């Protein structure tokens, strides 16, 4: 295990090294009443505990003028492997949002909940309330394996059950073992006589070089965007639907930095196949290889995707095999057909039903004079005896509904403006939070994407494309939380009201997009896409997806993988396209 400190290590490595296993001075900082913030080093450590320090950027100018401290608060993210919670837990989280946060709940692309607007003086009370719901936030952020996603499309098949069980098992196996979380937030007892000699058998004193994300998918649905993540498991089934094992993917990741071509998103490689009984051992081996091989000198080069690029997939697989003590098999065939959710009612194998509701950009709130999403789901939780499932597309499934429950749930859905319906473009849209709370945001995302979708829907309808499924995703910065680089249309914030436009990501999430145009404002986005919609309507092949059309007609260059992301950007010259292909 590599924990040696040298002079060229990234600053965060030193913060972790001296943190006493993520304690730092967090306990002391919580008692400091003169500020709503915590120390700079503790701001890094608190991520491991599932939260970020933020401020309301809408209020910055006014507060600066009045010589007031920024309006600091915390975003808190839960760890819910596979995104499943009980109605009782839903009700507790709803209460926390109304009493201690900003009155809303956010369903995230990580298949979990976020609270926004929790002030420092309410942190411990909030964390104790989360604990009372038998939930936690440990490792929801930070340089560790984060919340593990699992395919949530509600088939209720044996394979989907196995996927959820694997997600839970991986989450527990790779969970940090430090007692700091319980000591700081839940007033747990400190270890007598000081620190244990070894408290992190997987991570060691300095944890991972960077964040690490794991997902589990069940074909043909790629609803977890498996190729966008560090580690993935794809269920391989026999003809009867029995689980044979898992294809293992490694090296995906979305983040990059504007203007720095050495940073880029990357789709994961399908490394090998493993049997069910080996999946946990393989997961731990992949994490420990990244722990030891990952770049600790440059955080922009520290994700597993760069380790794979630098070392090569063959060498990485060989090291995983060495650590698990056996060879892995080569990957098995599989097929994905989409990365979206299936809305409306679906019947499961066990006779119960599941209702997937559309939640625009994952924000649950009551809108005066409009839908009351928070209240509606609260009332459903009060009568529902099944479970709730969050999706990686920011939607919610009312799962395991008994036949006699269905009419009452449908009535509440109607009464409160909840819906399982949306237009084709809107139901395939996704945005990160961005402004006003995210400190990294360069532009709007959650608050802007709905109006952009409306404008683009008008242009699609004018070309007869209103019912065509096209994925569109937006982020306020290039870190890629809403996974825009594998969308057919990706928009990434460049500055206030300005976005870079990416095109050509595969509809099933298996191919990266390409930069098509830079620094576009609203009208520029619409006017750039409109002629492409028109050409698509006239020239596409039967069943051809929008992005596949753009690549086939060479309006956009295909991005094969990571290092190719920045090559051949911008619109390609149609004169280069042979006549028979262009037509």
C-alpha positions as CSV (number, residue, x, y, z in Angstrom):
1,X,0.0,0.0,0.0
2,X,1.5,3.3,-1.2
3,X,1.2,6.0,1.6
4,X,4.7,7.5,1.4
5,X,4.6,11.4,1.5
6,X,6.9,13.2,-0.9
7,X,7.3,16.8,-1.8
8,X,5.5,16.6,-5.1
9,X,2.2,15.2,-3.8
10,X,-1.0,17.1,-4.3
11,X,-2.1,19.2,-1.4
12,X,-5.1,17.0,-0.6
13,X,-2.8,14.1,0.0
14,X,-1.2,15.9,2.9
15,X,-4.6,16.9,4.3
16,X,-5.7,13.3,4.3
17,X,-2.3,12.1,5.8
18,X,-2.5,14.3,8.8
19,X,-6.3,14.1,9.3
20,X,-6.3,11.3,11.8
21,X,-8.5,9.2,9.5
22,X,-10.8,12.1,8.4
23,X,-11.2,13.8,11.7
24,X,-9.2,16.9,11.1
25,X,-10.6,19.8,13.2
26,X,-14.2,19.2,12.1
27,X,-15.5,18.7,15.7
28,X,-13.9,22.0,16.8
29,X,-15.0,23.9,13.7
30,X,-18.7,23.0,14.4
31,X,-18.5,24.9,17.6
32,X,-17.1,28.1,16.1
33,X,-20.1,30.5,16.0
34,X,-18.3,33.4,14.5
35,X,-18.6,32.0,11.0
36,X,-21.0,29.8,9.0
37,X,-18.0,28.2,7.3
38,X,-15.3,25.7,8.4
39,X,-11.5,25.7,7.8
40,X,-10.1,25.3,4.3
41,X,-8.6,21.9,5.1
42,X,-11.8,20.7,6.8
43,X,-13.7,21.7,3.7
44,X,-11.9,18.9,1.9
45,X,-12.3,16.3,4.7
46,X,-16.0,17.0,5.2
47,X,-16.6,15.6,1.6
48,X,-15.7,12.2,2.9
49,X,-18.6,12.6,5.4
50,X,-21.0,13.3,2.5
51,X,-21.2,17.1,2.4
52,X,-19.9,20.2,0.7
53,X,-19.6,23.7,2.0
54,X,-21.4,26.1,-0.4
55,X,-22.9,29.6,-0.4
56,X,-25.9,31.2,-2.1
57,X,-24.3,32.9,-5.1
58,X,-27.5,34.8,-5.8
59,X,-26.8,36.7,-2.6
60,X,-23.0,37.2,-2.9
61,X,-23.0,40.7,-4.4
62,X,-25.6,42.1,-1.9
63,X,-23.8,40.6,1.1
64,X,-20.4,41.8,-0.2
65,X,-21.8,45.3,-0.5
66,X,-23.0,45.1,3.1
67,X,-19.7,43.7,4.2
68,X,-21.3,40.5,5.4
69,X,-19.9,37.0,5.3
70,X,-21.1,34.8,2.3
71,X,-24.4,33.0,2.9
72,X,-22.8,29.7,3.8
73,X,-24.6,26.5,4.0
74,X,-24.0,22.8,3.4
75,X,-25.1,20.4,0.8
76,X,-25.6,16.9,2.3
77,X,-25.7,13.8,0.1
78,X,-26.9,10.4,1.3
79,X,-25.4,7.0,0.7
80,X,-28.2,4.7,-0.6
81,X,-26.8,1.8,-2.7
82,X,-29.1,1.1,-5.5
83,X,-31.3,4.0,-4.6
84,X,-34.0,2.1,-2.6
85,X,-35.6,3.4,0.5
86,X,-38.7,2.6,2.5
87,X,-41.8,4.9,2.9
88,X,-40.8,5.5,6.5
89,X,-37.4,6.7,5.4
90,X,-38.9,8.9,2.7
91,X,-41.1,10.6,5.3
92,X,-38.1,11.2,7.6
93,X,-36.1,12.7,4.7
94,X,-39.1,14.9,3.7
95,X,-39.3,16.2,7.3
96,X,-35.5,16.9,7.4
97,X,-35.8,18.9,4.1
98,X,-38.6,21.0,5.5
99,X,-37.2,21.6,9.0
100,X,-33.4,21.9,8.4
101,X,-32.8,22.4,4.7
102,X,-34.3,24.6,2.0
103,X,-37.7,22.9,1.8
104,X,-36.8,20.8,-1.3
105,X,-35.3,17.4,-2.0
106,X,-33.0,16.8,-4.9
107,X,-32.9,13.4,-6.6
108,X,-29.4,13.1,-8.0
109,X,-27.7,11.4,-10.9
110,X,-26.0,9.3,-8.3
111,X,-29.3,7.6,-7.5
112,X,-29.6,9.3,-4.1
113,X,-30.9,12.3,-2.2
114,X,-29.3,15.7,-1.6
115,X,-30.3,18.3,1.0
116,X,-29.4,21.9,0.2
117,X,-29.2,24.9,2.5
118,X,-28.3,23.2,5.8
119,X,-26.6,25.8,8.0
120,X,-23.7,24.8,10.2
121,X,-25.6,25.1,13.5
122,X,-28.1,22.5,12.1
123,X,-25.6,20.0,10.8
124,X,-25.4,17.6,13.8
125,X,-29.1,17.7,14.3
126,X,-29.6,16.9,10.6
127,X,-27.1,14.1,10.7
128,X,-28.7,12.5,13.7
129,X,-32.1,12.7,12.0
130,X,-30.6,10.9,9.0
131,X,-29.1,8.3,11.3
132,X,-32.5,7.8,12.9
133,X,-33.9,6.8,9.5
134,X,-31.2,4.1,9.4
135,X,-29.4,5.9,6.6
136,X,-26.0,7.7,6.4
137,X,-23.9,10.0,4.3
138,X,-20.5,8.4,4.8
139,X,-18.5,8.1,1.5
140,X,-21.2,9.9,-0.6
141,X,-18.4,12.3,-1.6
142,X,-14.6,12.4,-1.2
143,X,-11.7,10.3,-2.5
144,X,-13.4,6.9,-1.9
145,X,-15.9,4.6,-3.6
146,X,-19.1,6.6,-3.6
147,X,-22.8,5.7,-3.7
148,X,-23.1,2.5,-5.9
149,X,-25.7,2.6,-8.6
150,X,-27.8,-0.3,-9.7
151,X,-30.2,-0.7,-12.6
152,X,-33.6,0.5,-11.4
153,X,-35.9,-0.2,-14.3
154,X,-38.7,-2.0,-12.5
155,X,-38.8,-5.4,-14.0
156,X,-38.4,-7.0,-10.5
157,X,-36.6,-9.8,-12.2
158,X,-34.1,-12.1,-10.5
159,X,-31.3,-10.3,-12.4
160,X,-32.4,-6.9,-11.1
161,X,-32.6,-8.2,-7.6
162,X,-29.0,-9.6,-8.0
163,X,-27.8,-6.2,-9.3
164,X,-29.2,-4.4,-6.2
165,X,-27.7,-7.0,-3.9
166,X,-24.3,-6.6,-5.6
167,X,-24.5,-2.8,-5.3
168,X,-25.2,-3.1,-1.6
169,X,-22.4,-5.6,-1.0
170,X,-19.8,-3.5,-2.9
171,X,-20.9,-0.4,-1.0
172,X,-20.4,-2.2,2.3
173,X,-17.1,-3.9,1.3
174,X,-15.6,-0.5,0.2
175,X,-17.0,1.6,3.0
176,X,-14.4,3.6,5.0
177,X,-13.9,2.0,8.5
178,X,-12.9,5.2,10.3
179,X,-14.9,5.9,13.5
180,X,-14.6,9.6,12.8
181,X,-18.1,9.8,11.3
182,X,-19.8,8.5,14.4
183,X,-17.6,10.4,16.7
184,X,-18.2,13.8,15.0
185,X,-21.8,13.7,13.9
186,X,-23.5,11.2,16.3
187,X,-21.5,11.8,19.5
188,X,-20.0,8.3,19.4
189,X,-17.3,7.3,21.9
190,X,-13.7,7.9,20.9
191,X,-11.4,4.9,20.8
192,X,-9.8,4.4,24.2
193,X,-6.0,4.9,24.0
194,X,-6.0,6.8,20.7
195,X,-6.2,5.6,17.1
196,X,-6.3,1.9,16.1
197,X,-3.1,0.9,14.4
198,X,-5.1,0.0,11.2
199,X,-8.6,1.4,10.6
200,X,-8.7,1.4,6.8
201,X,-7.9,-2.1,5.5
202,X,-8.9,-1.2,1.9
203,X,-7.9,2.5,1.7
204,X,-5.0,3.1,4.1
205,X,-4.3,6.5,5.7
206,X,-4.6,8.5,2.5
207,X,-7.6,6.8,0.9
208,X,-7.8,7.0,-3.0
209,X,-6.1,9.5,-5.2
210,X,-9.5,10.8,-6.4
211,X,-13.2,10.0,-6.3
212,X,-14.3,6.5,-7.5
213,X,-17.7,5.6,-8.9
214,X,-19.2,2.1,-9.3
215,X,-22.4,0.9,-11.1
216,X,-24.2,-2.3,-11.8
217,X,-26.3,-2.7,-15.0
218,X,-28.8,-5.2,-16.4
219,X,-29.0,-5.3,-20.2
220,X,-30.7,-4.2,-22.4
221,X,-31.1,-1.1,-20.1
222,X,-28.1,1.1,-19.6
223,X,-30.0,3.3,-17.2
224,X,-27.0,3.7,-14.9
225,X,-24.7,4.9,-17.8
226,X,-22.2,2.2,-17.0
227,X,-19.5,3.5,-19.5
228,X,-19.3,6.8,-17.6
229,X,-17.9,5.3,-14.4
230,X,-14.7,4.0,-12.9
231,X,-16.0,0.5,-12.3
232,X,-19.0,-1.4,-13.6
233,X,-20.6,-4.8,-13.6
234,X,-22.9,-5.8,-16.5
235,X,-25.2,-8.8,-15.8
236,X,-24.7,-11.7,-18.2
237,X,-27.8,-13.9,-18.4
238,X,-28.5,-17.2,-20.0
239,X,-31.5,-17.8,-22.3
240,X,-33.8,-18.5,-19.2
241,X,-32.8,-15.2,-17.5
242,X,-30.5,-16.9,-15.0
243,X,-27.4,-14.9,-13.9
244,X,-24.2,-16.4,-15.3
245,X,-21.9,-13.7,-14.0
246,X,-20.7,-10.2,-14.7
247,X,-18.7,-8.4,-17.4
248,X,-16.4,-6.0,-15.6
249,X,-15.8,-2.4,-17.0
250,X,-13.1,-0.1,-15.9
251,X,-11.8,3.4,-16.6
252,X,-14.9,5.6,-17.4
253,X,-15.2,9.1,-16.1
254,X,-16.7,12.4,-17.2
255,X,-14.7,15.3,-15.7
256,X,-12.4,17.6,-17.7
257,X,-11.2,21.2,-17.6
258,X,-11.9,23.8,-20.3
259,X,-8.8,24.7,-22.3
260,X,-6.7,21.8,-20.9
261,X,-6.5,19.0,-23.5
262,X,-4.6,16.7,-21.2
263,X,-8.0,16.3,-19.3
264,X,-10.8,14.6,-21.0
265,X,-13.9,12.4,-20.4
266,X,-13.5,8.7,-21.2
267,X,-15.8,5.7,-21.7
268,X,-15.0,2.6,-19.8
269,X,-13.4,-0.5,-21.3
270,X,-15.0,-3.9,-20.9
271,X,-12.0,-5.6,-19.1
272,X,-13.2,-9.2,-18.4
273,X,-15.9,-11.5,-17.2
274,X,-16.1,-12.8,-13.6
275,X,-18.4,-15.3,-11.9
276,X,-20.9,-14.1,-9.3
277,X,-18.9,-15.4,-6.4
278,X,-15.8,-13.4,-7.5
279,X,-17.5,-10.0,-8.0
280,X,-16.7,-8.5,-4.6
281,X,-13.1,-9.7,-4.7
282,X,-12.7,-8.2,-8.2
283,X,-14.3,-4.9,-7.1
284,X,-11.8,-4.6,-4.1
285,X,-8.9,-5.5,-6.3
286,X,-9.7,-2.8,-8.9
287,X,-10.0,-0.2,-6.1
288,X,-6.7,-1.3,-4.5
289,X,-4.8,-1.2,-7.8
290,X,-6.1,2.3,-8.4
291,X,-5.1,3.2,-4.8
292,X,-1.5,2.1,-5.5
293,X,-1.2,3.0,-9.2
294,X,-3.2,6.3,-9.3
295,X,-1.5,9.7,-9.7
296,X,-1.3,11.4,-6.3
297,X,0.7,14.4,-7.6
298,X,-1.9,15.9,-9.9
299,X,-5.6,15.7,-9.0
300,X,-6.6,16.5,-12.6
301,X,-4.8,13.3,-13.6
302,X,-5.8,11.1,-10.7
303,X,-8.9,9.3,-11.8
304,X,-8.8,5.6,-12.9
305,X,-9.4,6.6,-16.5
306,X,-5.9,8.1,-16.6
307,X,-4.4,5.1,-14.9
308,X,-5.9,2.9,-17.6
309,X,-4.6,5.2,-20.4
310,X,-1.1,5.4,-18.9
311,X,-0.7,1.7,-17.9
312,X,-2.8,0.0,-20.5
313,X,-5.8,-2.2,-20.0
314,X,-3.8,-5.5,-20.4
315,X,-1.4,-4.5,-17.6
316,X,-4.3,-3.3,-15.3
317,X,-6.2,-6.6,-15.9
318,X,-3.1,-8.6,-15.1
319,X,-2.6,-6.8,-11.8
320,X,-6.2,-7.4,-10.9
321,X,-5.8,-11.1,-11.6
322,X,-2.7,-11.2,-9.6
323,X,-4.4,-9.7,-6.6
324,X,-7.5,-12.0,-6.8
325,X,-5.3,-15.0,-7.3
326,X,-6.9,-16.3,-10.5
327,X,-7.3,-15.5,-14.2
328,X,-10.5,-13.8,-15.4
329,X,-12.4,-14.9,-18.5
330,X,-12.8,-12.7,-21.5
331,X,-16.0,-10.6,-21.7
332,X,-19.2,-12.1,-22.9
333,X,-21.6,-10.6,-25.5
334,X,-24.3,-8.2,-24.4
335,X,-26.5,-5.5,-25.9
336,X,-27.8,-2.1,-24.6
337,X,-30.6,-0.3,-26.3
338,X,-31.0,2.9,-24.3
339,X,-29.9,4.7,-21.1
340,X,-33.3,6.3,-20.1
341,X,-36.1,5.3,-17.8
342,X,-39.3,3.5,-18.6
343,X,-42.2,5.7,-17.5
344,X,-45.6,4.8,-16.3
345,X,-46.8,1.5,-14.8
346,X,-44.8,-1.8,-15.2
347,X,-45.8,-5.1,-13.8
348,X,-43.2,-7.2,-12.0
349,X,-42.7,-11.0,-12.0
350,X,-44.2,-11.2,-8.5
351,X,-47.6,-9.7,-9.3
352,X,-46.8,-6.2,-7.9
353,X,-46.6,-3.1,-10.0
354,X,-44.2,-0.2,-10.3
355,X,-44.9,3.4,-11.3
356,X,-42.0,5.5,-12.7
357,X,-42.7,9.3,-12.3
358,X,-41.0,12.0,-14.3
359,X,-39.2,14.5,-12.0
360,X,-37.8,17.3,-14.0
361,X,-34.0,17.6,-13.2
362,X,-34.7,15.7,-10.0
363,X,-36.0,18.7,-8.0
364,X,-38.9,17.9,-5.5
365,X,-40.7,20.9,-4.3
366,X,-44.2,22.5,-4.1
367,X,-44.7,25.2,-6.6
368,X,-47.3,27.8,-5.6
369,X,-50.2,27.5,-8.0
370,X,-48.5,24.5,-9.7
371,X,-47.6,20.9,-8.9
372,X,-47.0,20.0,-5.3
373,X,-44.4,17.3,-5.7
374,X,-43.1,17.2,-2.2
375,X,-46.6,17.0,-0.6
376,X,-47.8,14.5,-3.2
377,X,-45.0,12.0,-2.6
378,X,-45.3,12.6,1.2
379,X,-48.9,11.6,1.0
380,X,-48.1,8.6,-1.1
381,X,-45.4,7.5,1.4
382,X,-48.1,7.7,4.2
383,X,-50.2,5.0,2.5
384,X,-47.6,3.0,0.5
385,X,-46.3,-0.3,1.9
386,X,-43.8,-1.1,-0.8
387,X,-40.7,1.0,-1.5
388,X,-39.3,3.9,-3.4
389,X,-36.6,3.6,-6.0
390,X,-34.5,6.5,-7.2
391,X,-33.2,6.3,-10.8
392,X,-29.8,7.5,-12.2
393,X,-31.9,9.8,-14.4
394,X,-33.2,11.8,-11.5
395,X,-36.7,10.2,-11.4
396,X,-38.5,8.2,-8.8
397,X,-40.3,4.8,-8.9
398,X,-43.2,4.0,-6.6
399,X,-42.2,0.3,-6.4
400,X,-43.9,-2.9,-5.3
401,X,-47.4,-1.6,-5.4
402,X,-50.2,-4.0,-4.4
403,X,-53.2,-4.2,-6.8
404,X,-55.5,-2.8,-4.1
405,X,-53.1,0.2,-3.6
406,X,-53.0,1.3,-7.2
407,X,-56.2,3.4,-7.4
408,X,-55.3,5.4,-4.3
409,X,-51.8,6.1,-5.6
410,X,-53.1,7.1,-9.0
411,X,-55.5,9.6,-7.3
412,X,-52.7,11.2,-5.3
413,X,-50.5,11.4,-8.4
414,X,-53.3,13.2,-10.3
415,X,-54.2,15.5,-7.4
416,X,-50.7,16.8,-6.8
417,X,-49.6,17.2,-10.4
418,X,-47.2,14.3,-10.4
419,X,-46.8,12.7,-13.8
420,X,-45.3,9.8,-15.6
421,X,-45.6,11.7,-18.9
422,X,-43.4,14.2,-20.6
423,X,-42.4,15.2,-24.1
424,X,-39.8,13.0,-25.9
425,X,-37.0,15.5,-25.5
426,X,-37.9,16.5,-21.9
427,X,-38.1,13.0,-20.6
428,X,-34.5,12.4,-21.9
429,X,-33.2,15.7,-20.4
430,X,-30.9,15.9,-17.4
431,X,-29.2,18.8,-15.6
432,X,-26.9,19.2,-12.6
433,X,-27.7,21.7,-9.8
434,X,-25.2,24.4,-10.8
435,X,-26.2,27.9,-9.7
436,X,-26.9,29.3,-7.1
437,X,-25.3,26.8,-4.7
438,X,-22.5,24.9,-6.6
439,X,-19.2,26.7,-6.1
440,X,-17.8,25.3,-9.4
441,X,-20.7,26.4,-11.6
442,X,-19.8,28.8,-14.5
443,X,-23.4,29.0,-15.8
444,X,-26.9,28.0,-15.0
445,X,-28.1,24.4,-15.5
446,X,-31.1,23.1,-13.5
447,X,-32.8,26.5,-13.6
448,X,-32.2,27.0,-17.3
449,X,-32.5,23.7,-19.1
450,X,-36.3,23.5,-18.9
451,X,-36.7,26.7,-20.9
452,X,-34.1,25.6,-23.5
453,X,-35.9,22.3,-23.9
454,X,-39.2,24.2,-24.6
455,X,-37.4,26.3,-27.3
456,X,-35.8,23.2,-28.9
457,X,-39.2,21.3,-28.8
458,X,-40.7,24.1,-31.0
459,X,-37.9,23.6,-33.6
460,X,-38.2,19.8,-33.4
461,X,-42.0,20.0,-33.9
462,X,-41.5,22.2,-36.9
463,X,-39.5,19.4,-38.5
464,X,-42.0,16.7,-37.6
465,X,-39.7,15.4,-34.9
466,X,-41.7,16.0,-31.7
467,X,-41.9,12.3,-30.8
468,X,-38.3,11.5,-31.5
469,X,-36.3,10.4,-28.5
470,X,-33.1,12.5,-28.2
471,X,-30.9,12.7,-25.1
472,X,-29.9,16.2,-23.9
473,X,-27.9,17.0,-20.8
474,X,-26.5,20.1,-19.3
475,X,-23.9,21.0,-16.7
476,X,-22.9,24.4,-15.3
477,X,-19.2,23.4,-15.5
478,X,-17.0,20.8,-17.3
479,X,-16.9,18.4,-14.3
480,X,-19.8,16.5,-16.0
481,X,-22.0,15.5,-13.0
482,X,-25.0,15.1,-15.4
483,X,-22.8,13.1,-17.8
484,X,-23.2,15.5,-20.8
485,X,-20.3,14.0,-22.8
486,X,-22.2,10.8,-23.6
487,X,-25.5,12.6,-24.4
488,X,-26.6,13.1,-28.0
489,X,-26.8,16.8,-27.2
490,X,-24.5,18.0,-24.4
491,X,-24.2,21.5,-23.1
492,X,-21.4,22.5,-20.7
493,X,-21.3,25.9,-19.0
494,X,-18.4,28.1,-20.2
495,X,-19.5,31.4,-18.5
496,X,-22.6,33.3,-17.5
497,X,-25.2,32.4,-20.1
498,X,-22.7,30.7,-22.4
499,X,-22.2,27.0,-23.2
500,X,-20.1,24.7,-25.3
501,X,-22.2,22.4,-27.5
502,X,-21.2,18.7,-27.8
503,X,-22.8,16.4,-30.3
504,X,-22.6,12.7,-31.3
505,X,-22.8,10.7,-28.0
506,X,-24.6,7.4,-28.5
507,X,-28.2,7.1,-27.5
508,X,-27.3,4.1,-25.3
509,X,-24.5,5.9,-23.6
510,X,-21.7,3.9,-25.2
511,X,-19.9,6.6,-27.2
512,X,-18.5,10.0,-26.3
513,X,-19.6,13.2,-28.0
514,X,-17.5,15.8,-29.8
515,X,-17.2,19.6,-29.3
516,X,-19.3,21.2,-32.1
517,X,-19.5,24.9,-31.2
518,X,-18.2,27.1,-28.4
519,X,-19.5,30.0,-26.3
520,X,-23.1,29.8,-27.5
521,X,-25.9,31.8,-25.8
522,X,-29.5,30.7,-25.9
523,X,-30.3,31.9,-29.4
524,X,-27.0,30.5,-30.7
525,X,-27.8,27.1,-29.3
526,X,-31.2,27.0,-31.0
527,X,-30.0,28.4,-34.3
528,X,-27.1,25.9,-34.4
529,X,-29.2,22.9,-33.7
530,X,-32.2,23.8,-35.9
531,X,-30.6,23.1,-39.3
532,X,-29.3,19.8,-37.9
533,X,-32.8,18.8,-36.9
534,X,-34.0,19.7,-40.3
535,X,-31.3,17.6,-42.0
536,X,-32.1,14.7,-39.7
537,X,-35.8,14.8,-40.5
538,X,-35.0,14.7,-44.3
539,X,-32.0,12.4,-44.6
540,X,-32.1,9.9,-41.7
541,X,-32.3,6.2,-42.2
542,X,-35.2,4.3,-40.7
543,X,-34.9,3.9,-36.9
544,X,-31.6,5.9,-37.0
545,X,-30.9,7.9,-33.9
546,X,-30.0,11.6,-34.1
547,X,-26.4,11.1,-33.0
548,X,-25.9,8.2,-35.3
549,X,-27.1,10.3,-38.2
550,X,-24.7,13.1,-37.3
551,X,-21.8,10.6,-37.2
552,X,-22.8,8.7,-40.3
553,X,-23.2,11.9,-42.4
554,X,-19.9,13.1,-41.0
555,X,-21.4,16.3,-39.6
556,X,-19.7,15.2,-36.4
557,X,-16.5,13.1,-36.0
558,X,-16.9,10.0,-34.0
559,X,-15.0,10.0,-30.7
560,X,-13.5,6.5,-30.3
561,X,-12.3,7.1,-26.7
562,X,-10.6,9.4,-24.2
563,X,-7.5,10.9,-25.9
564,X,-9.6,11.3,-29.1
565,X,-12.1,13.5,-27.4
566,X,-10.4,16.8,-28.3
567,X,-9.4,15.8,-31.9
568,X,-11.4,16.9,-35.0
569,X,-13.7,19.2,-33.1
570,X,-16.3,21.5,-34.7
571,X,-18.6,20.9,-37.7
572,X,-17.0,18.8,-40.4
573,X,-17.2,19.9,-44.0
574,X,-20.0,18.1,-45.8
575,X,-18.0,18.4,-49.0
576,X,-15.8,15.6,-47.6
577,X,-18.7,13.2,-47.5
578,X,-19.3,10.9,-50.5
579,X,-22.6,11.7,-52.3
580,X,-24.1,8.4,-51.6
581,X,-23.4,8.6,-47.9
582,X,-24.5,12.2,-47.5
583,X,-27.8,11.4,-49.1
